Amino acid sequence: MPHILITGGAGFIGSNVARKLLAKNYDVTVLDNLSPQIHGEDPEHTSPLYIGIRDKVRFIRGSVTNREDWLEALNGADAVIHLAAETGTGQSMYEIEKYVNVNIGGTALLLDLLTNTPHTVRRVVVAESRAIYGEGRYWSDDLNTYVYPLERPDETMARGDFEVKYPECTKPLRLVATTEDSAIHPNSVYGITKQVQGQLVHLVCKSIGVESVSFRYQNVYGPGQSLSNPYTGILSIFSTRIKNGNGINVFEDGRETRDFVYIDDVADATILGLEAEGISGHAFNIGTGVATDVLTVANTLKKYYGIDVPVTVSGNYRLGDIRHNFADISQARRLLGFEPKWTFDAGIAKFVEWVNGQEIQKDNYETSIEEMKKKGLYK
């Protein structure tokens, strides 16, 4: 079977993809730096994500910003699934150099090596993000067309008006699913880096005769995601708050929505992107096609944990956050044969079951909020 390199392969998505590939008898190499923010200070003993693939893959502890690590990892690889990245919208707004160096710089280094050194790579699969779209896609009755609102102004949200606006539109905009040909206008540093990653991969791979596929994952959740990282993963952040008996602070008015997609569906889609024929050059939305608001998320988690903590709709907001976005997945259905198997309710039940079997993590949420306040990003 082909030899697959997964960068970030000890992470949440990467480790799940690795295990599924191993079950299909692929040879797998993982390049991962075992970031303490995700894996803790002692990953060899405390990171279930890493422990789940340890001794099952060829593992290289290294960085995608290091040329020698790439050369070692690429040796013998038939395909690369490039997932390694700094993640988190809020954190990206004040750790700009780090996000650009890892996400863009690491991808550029991969492509430079594929262009200028001997290799056996035939396809690169890269993780983009729904963050590249910024705000989602809307229908305007005033203009009788689809529109793509820009970032919401601070002064408008400070008045408690959180819905998006568009010039010359007086009637409320109607949210519709975001297609792959929708406008790309990220409003966070993270989103910009993911946009550039995808563009670089598709452009350079085409020029050197390597196939390319990119995935715009929606909000991925499920067993295995970090419960100690206060910067990404609203379900894990809320879960850690609940398990510690702390109240949940719901931003804005609680009606902001996301498309929550279960980890098994994401891993399956990623492998389809590795195996399917005739898809080079394509980008795919991977989600459920269903929008779920944040207040529903908080109350659903409380129900399944059976722990009654206060849920406060605070009116606080973060600059760089979007209001709404959910995926149109018709292209993934048509070209990949992708079909999400997990409903939100079923996925949450499975996620909660897993969390209940884990050690309760320290709640670092307030620390992350204080960091954003100091940078003027949290209001």
Residue pairs with C-beta under 8 A, 6 or more apart in sequence:
1 24
1 25
1 26
1 27
2 26
2 27
2 78
2 79
3 26
3 27
3 28
3 29
3 76
3 77
3 78
4 21
4 26
4 27
4 28
4 29
4 77
4 78
4 79
4 80
4 81
4 274
5 28
5 29
5 30
5 31
5 73
5 74
5 77
5 79
5 80
5 81
6 14
6 17
6 18
6 21
6 28
6 29
6 30
6 31
6 80
6 81
6 83
7 14
7 30
7 31
7 32
7 64
7 73
7 80
7 81
7 82
7 83
7 84
7 106
7 110
8 14
8 31
8 32
8 82
8 83
8 84
8 85
9 15
9 17
9 18
9 28
9 29
9 30
9 31
9 32
9 53
9 57
9 81
9 83
10 30
10 32
10 34
10 39
10 43
10 47
10 49
10 50
10 53
10 59
11 32
11 38
11 49
11 83
11 84
12 38
12 49
12 220
12 224
12 225
12 226
12 263
13 83
13 127
13 217
13 220
13 263
13 266
13 267
13 270
14 30
14 32
14 81
14 83
14 84
15 49
15 50
15 52
15 53
15 224
16 222
16 224
16 263
16 264
16 266
16 267
17 81
17 83
17 267
17 270
17 271
18 28
18 30
18 53
18 56
18 57
19 52
19 53
19 56
20 267
20 268
20 271
21 28
21 271
22 28
22 56
22 57
24 271
27 58
28 53
28 56
28 57
28 58
29 57
29 58
29 59
29 60
29 73
29 76
29 77
30 53
30 57
30 58
30 59
30 60
31 60
31 62
31 64
31 69
31 70
31 73
31 84
32 50
32 59
32 60
32 61
32 62
32 84
33 61
33 62
33 63
33 84
34 43
34 47
34 50
34 61
36 43
37 226
37 229
37 231
38 47
38 49
38 226
38 229
39 46
39 47
39 49
39 50
39 226
40 46
40 47
40 228
43 50
44 50
44 54
45 51
48 224
48 358
49 224
49 226
52 224
53 59
60 69
60 72
60 73
62 68
62 69
62 72
62 73
63 69
63 102
63 106
64 70
64 82
64 84
64 102
64 106
64 107
64 109
64 110
65 101
65 102
65 105
65 106
65 109
67 109
67 113
70 109
70 110
70 113
71 113
71 117
74 80
74 113
74 114
74 119
74 121
76 120
77 119
77 120
77 121
78 120
78 121
78 122
78 123
79 121
79 122
79 123
79 124
79 125
79 274
80 110
80 121
80 123
80 124
80 125
81 125
81 270
81 274
82 107
82 110
82 124
82 125
82 126
82 127
82 197
82 201
83 127
84 102
84 106
85 102
85 103
85 106
85 127
85 193
85 194
85 197
86 92
86 95
86 98
86 99
86 102
86 103
86 190
86 193
87 190
87 231
87 232
88 190
88 231
88 232
89 131
89 188
89 190
89 191
89 318
89 320
89 321
90 188
90 231
90 318
90 320
90 321
90 368
90 372
90 377
90 378
91 99
91 190
91 231
91 232
91 368
91 371
92 99
92 188
92 189
92 190
92 193
92 320
93 188
93 189
93 319
93 320
93 372
93 375
93 377
94 371
94 372
94 375
94 377
96 189
99 189
99 190
99 193
100 189
100 193
103 190
103 193
103 194
103 196
103 197
104 193
104 196
104 197
104 200
107 126
107 196
107 197
107 200
107 201
108 200
110 124
111 200
111 201
111 204
111 205
113 119
114 121
114 124
114 204
114 205
114 208
114 210
115 204
115 207
115 208
121 210
122 210
122 211
123 210
123 211
123 212
123 213
123 274
123 280
124 201
124 205
124 210
124 211
124 212
124 213
125 212
125 213
125 214
125 215
125 270
125 273
125 274
126 197
126 198
126 201
126 212
126 213
126 214
126 215
127 194
127 197
127 214
127 215
127 217
128 194
128 195
128 197
128 198
128 214
128 215
128 216
128 217
128 283
129 190
129 191
129 194
129 216
129 217
130 178
130 216
130 217
130 218
130 219
130 259
130 285
130 287
130 325
130 327
131 186
131 188
131 190
131 191
131 194
131 322
132 184
132 186
132 191
132 194
132 195
132 198
132 216
133 148
133 178
133 182
133 183
133 184
133 185
133 186
133 191
133 216
133 325
134 148
134 150
134 151
134 183
134 184
134 185
134 186
134 187
134 191
134 322
135 148
135 149
135 150
135 151
135 152
135 164
135 185
135 187
135 322
135 323
135 324
135 325
136 175
136 176
136 177
136 178
136 182
136 322
136 323
136 324
136 325
136 326
137 146
137 148
137 175
137 176
137 177
137 178
137 179
137 182
137 183
138 146
138 147
138 148
138 149
138 164
138 166
138 173
138 174
138 175
138 176
139 145
139 146
139 147
139 173
139 174
139 176
140 146
140 147
140 166
140 169
140 171
140 173
140 174
141 171
141 174
142 168
142 169
142 170
142 171
143 166
143 168
143 169
146 176
146 182
147 166
147 169
147 173
148 182
148 183
148 185
149 164
149 165
149 166
149 173
150 185
150 187
151 187
151 320
152 162
152 164
152 165
152 323
154 319
154 379
156 165
157 252
157 317
157 379
158 379
160 253
160 315
162 252
162 253
162 255
162 256
162 317
162 323
163 172
163 173
163 323
164 173
164 323
164 324
165 173
166 173
175 257
175 291
175 324
175 326
177 289
177 326
177 327
177 328
178 285
178 325
178 326
178 327
178 328
179 285
179 328
179 330
179 331
180 216
180 282
180 283
180 284
180 285
180 328
180 331
184 195
186 192
186 194
186 195
187 320
187 322
188 320
189 320
197 214
198 214
198 216
198 283
201 212
201 214
202 212
202 214
202 281
202 283
205 211
205 212
205 280
206 212
206 280
206 281
211 280
211 281
212 280
212 281
213 273
213 274
213 279
213 280
213 282
213 283
213 284
214 282
214 283
214 284
215 269
215 270
215 273
215 283
215 284
215 286
216 283
216 284
216 285
216 286
216 327
217 261
217 266
217 286
217 287
218 258
218 259
218 260
218 261
218 285
218 286
218 287
218 288
218 325
218 326
218 327
219 234
219 258
219 259
219 260
219 261
219 287
220 261
220 262
220 263
220 266
221 233
221 235
221 236
221 260
221 261
221 262
221 263
221 347
221 351
222 262
222 263
222 264
222 347
222 350
222 351
222 354
223 263
223 350
223 351
223 353
223 354
223 355
224 263
224 354
225 233
225 235
225 236
225 263
226 232
226 233
226 236
227 236
227 239
227 240
227 355
227 358
227 361
228 240
228 361
228 362
228 364
229 236
230 237
230 240
230 363
230 364
230 365
230 367
230 368
231 368
234 258
234 294
234 297
235 260
235 297
235 301
235 348
235 351
237 365
238 248
238 297
238 298
238 301
239 301
239 305
239 351
239 352
239 355
240 360
240 361
240 363
240 365
241 247
241 248
241 309
241 363
241 365
242 248
242 301
242 302
242 305
242 307
242 309
243 305
243 307
243 355
243 360
243 361
244 360
244 363
245 307
245 309
246 309
246 363
246 365
247 309
247 310
247 311
247 312
248 298
248 302
248 309
248 310
248 311
248 312
249 312
249 314
249 316
250 294
250 295
250 298
250 311
250 312
250 313
250 314
251 294
251 314
251 316
251 317
251 318
251 321
252 294
252 313
252 315
252 316
252 317
252 323
253 313
253 315
254 293
254 294
254 295
254 298
254 313
255 293
255 294
255 295
256 293
256 294
256 321
256 322
256 323
256 324
257 291
257 292
257 293
257 294
257 323
257 324
257 325
257 326
258 291
258 292
258 294
258 325
258 326
259 287
259 288
259 289
259 290
259 291
259 292
259 325
259 326
259 327
260 287
260 288
260 292
260 297
260 344
260 347
261 286
261 287
261 288
261 340
261 342
262 340
262 341
262 342
262 346
262 347
262 350
264 341
264 342
265 286
265 288
265 338
265 340
265 341
265 342
266 286
268 338
268 341
269 284
269 286
269 332
269 336
269 338
270 286
272 336
272 337
272 338
273 279
273 284
273 336
276 335
276 336
276 337
278 335
279 335
279 336
282 331
282 335
284 329
284 331
284 332
284 335
284 336
284 338
285 327
285 328
285 329
285 331
285 332
286 327
286 329
286 332
286 338
287 326
287 327
287 329
287 340
288 326
288 327
288 329
288 340
288 342
288 343
288 344
289 326
289 327
289 328
289 329
289 340
290 326
290 344
291 324
291 325
291 326
292 344
295 311
295 313
298 311
299 311
300 344
300 345
300 348
301 348
301 352
302 308
302 309
302 311
304 348
304 349
304 352
305 352
305 355
305 356
316 378
316 379
317 378
317 379
318 372
318 377
318 378
318 379
319 376
319 377
319 378
319 379
320 377
329 338
329 340
332 338
333 339
342 350
369 378
372 378
